[in-house]
Amino acid sequence: MTRKERWIVFPTVAALLLVATGFDLRISLAVYGKNLFSTVFEVVGEAPIQFLALFGALTLLRFRSRKTRAVGAALAAAYGLLAAAFAFMFGFATINYINENIVRELPAFVSLATALAGLGLAIWLTCAVPKERAKEAVTFAVIAIVYALLIVIVMNSVKGIWGRLRMREMLDPAGEFTPWYEIHFRGGFDNRFASFPSGHTMNAAGMILITLLPGVFTNLKGKETLLRVVAYGWAAVVGFSRVVAGAHFTTDVLFGVLLSYALFEGTRAAVTKVRYKKGNVGEMPVS
């Protein structure tokens, strides 16, 4: 994000969070009703950041250090395992959501096929990175991987502490509803009490990573505005779909957006500061 962008995005989402706090239950009661829209985005909502992290792992593999044969082999093994993990996550998560929402009994090989399809596409994209953009590509890769991992760690940590009951798990919403700012320490890893914050939305907000791609692919230069529209639009659509599905309240979604973007900005700033110290050639775009 640019500085101007940050001054618009963060205050706007924070203001919406404050407003939604007073209407949280009423909004959910008005829109809740699982349908094709919410089902589709439950299946695909998290896929982009998983794919971008997979692309990042393969980028590290391609442009790894080869100072010695041993170093090259060790890094190849490490990055290869990382790529395999993200490919598995991409395939397993997608098919798992399909099984939960649509088919129920897809065989295991479908998950493997999905993982391999994602891997193949990511390999093609990695091979398309110009060699002269290797430094920018590796910077993007580190940001994407660290950011994706931080989302998983922070999201699950907060969910376990907050213990907010999901809308769709309530038998008596008026009696069981709790505001987002109340911490109950009751959920642990019980999915029923994993409403706050919205993990799907945090991952969907990870689409913001595509705004860094013009630094890697020169043919994306001049398309920064379009990439921003796609990134913010994806987060908004997936977030709304989670409220419709009854998986989260509006405040879960808005807080998830704030938290995810904060993690992105912190990760981007830290990584670029290390990789583009004063005097180094090149600069990774920050928008």
MOCOR-V251520 format. One line per field, one symbol per residue. phi: phi as a letter, one per 30 degrees, with the letter a starting at -180 (. if undefined). A space follows every 50 residues. Layout:
# MOCOR-V251520
phi = ???
This chain:
# MOCOR-V251520
phi = .ddddddcddddddddddddedbeddddddcdlebdeddedddcecdedd ddddedddddddcddbebdddddddddddddddddddddddddddddddd cbcibddddddddddddddddddeddddddedcedddddeddeddddddd edddedddedddidddedcddbedccdbddddcchcdicdddccdcddde deddddeeeddcdedccddcdicdddddddddddddddeddddddidbce dddddddedddddddddedddddddbdejddjadecb
